[in-house]
């Protein structure tokens, strides 16, 4: 039986685990929704000894990677995966970036350092832009009164539906993809304003007013998000993995979410 061990069973990794279980895989995982305590080395090592595949979605902590720091020597598996971030590329002024672009120049230097370590370990490193999906999208922000529109002409971001991340990871397993970095993102980088406006259209409400950064009273984390502007190319994933996003733009992604969203709201 194929067995996956996941470090950090969060929003995205939980959906990967669900997809693998539907394929009759056995999945063990750390995290609040997992069945193994990260702080219990005996339990972790026992699960790792039986795993055929290992995936980590654990972010940096104290400027280092807690998984590699504690269990790196045990990760001798032929298939390793790591969920990283396209934030490792920093600000490109809206230009396209692919996996050959330099990393470590932006605000996520710790993430870039961890990304490098996983590449050196022979992992498939999935660099992800803004993740959205059920219960985590512009639709939720609009409904909850937390959506805003920031007056920053020319500002664009890439994003990816969580289910397209799942299919990308599965494709990397199915094709026994070579180790290295793979960008996963949709085909239409766009402003956050455009996504908010589409969510408002789908919900039949007026968009929030345009505001400056100061008027919006954004958190330091949100301000950091708006300080970077880039488009992420994902041709390598399409070419090497045969990956095709089910939701090529935010429009298809939001329409799929809203079908169930209206029932739950």
C-alpha positions as CSV (number, residue, x, y, z in Angstrom):
1,X,0.0,0.0,0.0
2,X,1.2,3.5,-0.9
3,X,1.6,5.5,2.3
4,X,2.0,9.3,2.6
5,X,3.3,11.1,5.7
6,X,2.3,14.7,5.9
7,X,4.0,17.2,8.1
8,X,1.3,19.9,8.9
9,X,-2.2,18.9,8.0
10,X,-3.6,22.4,7.2
11,X,-6.0,23.7,4.7
12,X,-4.3,22.6,1.6
13,X,-2.6,19.5,2.9
14,X,-5.9,18.2,4.2
15,X,-7.4,18.3,0.7
16,X,-4.3,16.5,-0.6
17,X,-4.8,13.8,2.1
18,X,-8.4,13.5,1.2
19,X,-7.6,12.9,-2.5
20,X,-5.0,10.3,-1.6
21,X,-7.3,8.4,0.7
22,X,-9.8,8.3,-2.2
23,X,-7.1,6.5,-4.1
24,X,-6.8,4.0,-1.2
25,X,-3.6,5.4,0.1
26,X,-2.8,5.3,3.8
27,X,-2.1,8.8,5.2
28,X,-0.5,9.8,8.5
29,X,0.0,13.4,9.5
30,X,1.0,15.8,12.1
31,X,-1.0,18.9,13.0
32,X,-4.2,19.5,14.9
33,X,-6.2,17.4,12.4
34,X,-3.5,14.7,12.2
35,X,-2.9,11.5,14.0
36,X,0.8,11.9,14.9
37,X,2.3,14.3,17.4
38,X,5.1,16.3,15.8
39,X,6.8,16.6,19.2
40,X,6.8,12.7,19.7
41,X,9.9,11.6,17.9
42,X,9.1,7.9,18.4
43,X,5.7,8.2,16.8
44,X,7.0,10.4,13.9
45,X,10.0,8.1,13.2
46,X,7.7,5.0,13.3
47,X,5.3,6.6,10.7
48,X,8.2,7.7,8.6
49,X,9.7,4.3,8.5
50,X,6.5,3.0,6.9
51,X,5.9,5.9,4.5
52,X,6.6,5.7,0.8
53,X,6.1,9.4,0.3
54,X,6.6,12.5,2.5
55,X,5.1,16.0,2.1
56,X,5.6,19.0,4.3
57,X,3.4,22.1,4.5
58,X,5.0,23.4,7.6
59,X,6.1,27.1,7.2
60,X,9.4,28.5,8.6
61,X,9.7,29.0,12.4
62,X,12.4,31.1,14.0
63,X,13.8,31.6,10.5
64,X,14.4,27.9,10.0
65,X,12.6,24.8,8.9
66,X,11.3,22.8,11.9
67,X,10.8,19.6,9.9
68,X,14.3,19.5,8.4
69,X,15.8,20.7,11.7
70,X,14.2,17.9,13.7
71,X,13.7,15.0,11.2
72,X,15.7,15.9,8.1
73,X,18.1,12.9,8.6
74,X,15.2,10.5,8.4
75,X,13.9,11.8,5.1
76,X,15.6,9.3,2.8
77,X,12.4,8.6,0.9
78,X,12.5,8.6,-2.9
79,X,9.6,11.0,-3.1
80,X,9.6,14.2,-1.0
81,X,7.4,17.2,-1.4
82,X,7.3,20.7,0.1
83,X,4.6,23.3,-0.2
84,X,6.4,26.6,-0.6
85,X,5.4,30.1,-1.7
86,X,6.0,32.3,-4.8
87,X,6.8,34.9,-2.3
88,X,10.4,33.6,-2.5
89,X,10.7,35.6,-5.8
90,X,10.1,38.9,-4.1
91,X,8.8,42.0,-6.1
92,X,9.3,41.9,-9.9
93,X,7.4,45.1,-10.7
94,X,4.7,43.0,-12.3
95,X,7.0,41.0,-14.6
96,X,6.7,37.3,-15.1
97,X,8.9,34.9,-13.2
98,X,9.5,31.2,-13.6
99,X,11.5,28.7,-11.6
100,X,14.8,30.0,-13.0
101,X,14.3,33.4,-11.3
102,X,16.5,34.2,-8.3
103,X,14.9,33.7,-4.9
104,X,15.5,35.3,-1.5
105,X,15.3,38.9,-2.5
106,X,11.8,39.6,-1.1
107,X,10.2,39.8,2.4
108,X,10.1,36.0,2.7
109,X,13.8,35.4,3.1
110,X,13.2,32.6,5.7
111,X,10.8,30.9,3.3
112,X,13.4,31.2,0.5
113,X,16.1,29.6,2.7
114,X,13.8,26.7,3.6
115,X,12.8,26.3,0.0
116,X,16.5,26.0,-1.0
117,X,17.0,23.4,1.7
118,X,14.2,21.2,0.4
119,X,15.4,21.5,-3.1
120,X,18.9,20.3,-1.9
121,X,17.1,17.4,-0.2
122,X,15.7,16.3,-3.6
123,X,12.1,17.4,-2.9
124,X,9.5,18.5,-5.4
125,X,9.0,22.0,-4.2
126,X,5.6,23.5,-5.1
127,X,5.8,27.3,-5.1
128,X,2.3,28.6,-4.6
129,X,0.8,32.0,-5.0
130,X,-2.4,33.2,-3.2
131,X,-4.4,30.2,-2.3
132,X,-8.2,30.3,-2.4
133,X,-11.0,27.8,-2.2
134,X,-14.1,26.9,-0.3
135,X,-14.3,28.8,3.0
136,X,-11.2,30.8,2.0
137,X,-12.0,33.2,-0.8
138,X,-13.1,36.7,-1.8
139,X,-16.6,35.5,-1.4
140,X,-16.1,34.9,2.3
141,X,-14.5,38.3,2.7
142,X,-17.3,40.1,0.9
143,X,-20.0,38.3,2.9
144,X,-18.2,39.0,6.2
145,X,-17.7,42.7,5.4
146,X,-13.9,42.3,5.3
147,X,-13.3,42.9,1.6
148,X,-11.6,46.1,0.4
149,X,-10.3,47.6,-2.8
150,X,-7.0,49.4,-2.7
151,X,-6.1,52.1,-5.2
152,X,-2.9,50.7,-6.6
153,X,-3.0,50.9,-10.4
154,X,-1.0,48.2,-12.1
155,X,-0.8,45.9,-9.0
156,X,-1.3,42.3,-9.9
157,X,-1.0,38.9,-8.2
158,X,-1.1,35.3,-9.2
159,X,-3.4,32.9,-7.4
160,X,-4.4,29.2,-7.4
161,X,-7.5,27.3,-6.4
162,X,-6.7,24.7,-3.7
163,X,-8.0,21.9,-5.8
164,X,-5.5,22.8,-8.5
165,X,-2.8,22.5,-6.0
166,X,-4.1,19.0,-5.2
167,X,-4.1,18.0,-8.8
168,X,-0.6,19.4,-9.3
169,X,0.8,17.4,-6.3
170,X,-0.9,14.2,-7.6
171,X,0.5,14.8,-11.0
172,X,4.0,15.0,-9.5
173,X,3.4,11.7,-7.8
174,X,1.9,10.0,-10.9
175,X,4.6,11.1,-13.2
176,X,7.4,10.4,-10.7
177,X,8.5,14.0,-11.5
178,X,12.1,15.0,-11.1
179,X,13.1,16.8,-8.0
180,X,13.1,20.6,-8.2
181,X,10.8,23.6,-8.1
182,X,7.4,23.8,-9.7
183,X,5.2,26.9,-9.8
184,X,1.5,26.2,-9.6
185,X,-0.8,29.1,-10.5
186,X,-3.7,30.1,-12.7
187,X,-3.5,31.6,-16.2
188,X,-4.7,35.1,-15.3
189,X,-2.7,37.1,-12.8
190,X,-5.0,39.9,-11.7
191,X,-5.5,42.6,-9.1
192,X,-7.2,41.9,-5.8
193,X,-9.7,44.5,-6.8
194,X,-10.8,42.5,-9.8
195,X,-11.3,39.4,-7.7
196,X,-13.3,41.4,-5.1
197,X,-15.4,42.9,-7.8
198,X,-16.2,39.5,-9.3
199,X,-17.1,38.1,-5.9
200,X,-19.4,41.1,-5.4
201,X,-21.0,40.5,-8.8
202,X,-21.7,36.8,-8.0
203,X,-23.2,37.7,-4.7
204,X,-25.2,40.6,-6.1
205,X,-23.8,43.3,-3.9
206,X,-22.0,46.6,-4.5
207,X,-18.2,46.6,-4.4
208,X,-16.5,48.4,-1.5
209,X,-15.1,51.8,-2.2
210,X,-11.6,52.3,-3.4
211,X,-9.3,53.3,-0.6
212,X,-5.6,54.2,-0.1
213,X,-3.4,52.0,1.9
214,X,-3.7,54.4,4.9
215,X,-7.5,54.6,4.6
216,X,-7.8,50.8,4.6
217,X,-5.8,50.6,7.8
218,X,-4.1,47.4,6.7
219,X,-2.1,45.2,9.0
220,X,1.7,45.0,8.5
221,X,1.3,41.6,6.9
222,X,-1.3,42.9,4.4
223,X,0.9,45.9,3.6
224,X,3.8,43.5,2.9
225,X,1.5,41.6,0.5
226,X,0.7,44.8,-1.5
227,X,4.4,45.8,-1.5
228,X,5.1,43.0,-4.0
229,X,3.8,42.8,-7.6
230,X,4.5,39.8,-9.9
231,X,3.1,37.4,-12.4
232,X,4.0,33.7,-11.9
233,X,4.6,31.5,-14.9
234,X,3.8,27.8,-14.6
235,X,4.8,26.4,-17.9
236,X,7.2,23.9,-16.3
237,X,4.4,22.3,-14.3
238,X,2.2,22.0,-17.4
239,X,5.1,20.7,-19.6
240,X,6.7,18.3,-17.1
241,X,3.8,17.2,-15.0
242,X,1.1,17.4,-17.7
243,X,-0.8,19.5,-15.2
244,X,-3.7,21.6,-16.4
245,X,-5.6,23.8,-13.8
246,X,-9.2,23.0,-13.6
247,X,-9.8,26.7,-12.7
248,X,-7.7,28.6,-15.2
249,X,-8.8,32.0,-13.8
250,X,-10.4,33.3,-10.7
251,X,-13.7,33.6,-12.5
252,X,-14.1,29.9,-12.9
253,X,-12.8,29.3,-9.4
254,X,-15.2,31.7,-7.7
255,X,-18.2,30.4,-9.8
256,X,-17.4,26.9,-8.6
257,X,-17.3,28.0,-4.9
258,X,-20.4,30.2,-5.1
259,X,-22.5,27.2,-6.2
260,X,-22.2,25.8,-2.7
261,X,-21.5,29.1,-0.9
262,X,-25.1,30.3,-1.4
263,X,-26.5,27.2,0.2
264,X,-24.3,27.6,3.3
265,X,-24.6,31.4,3.6
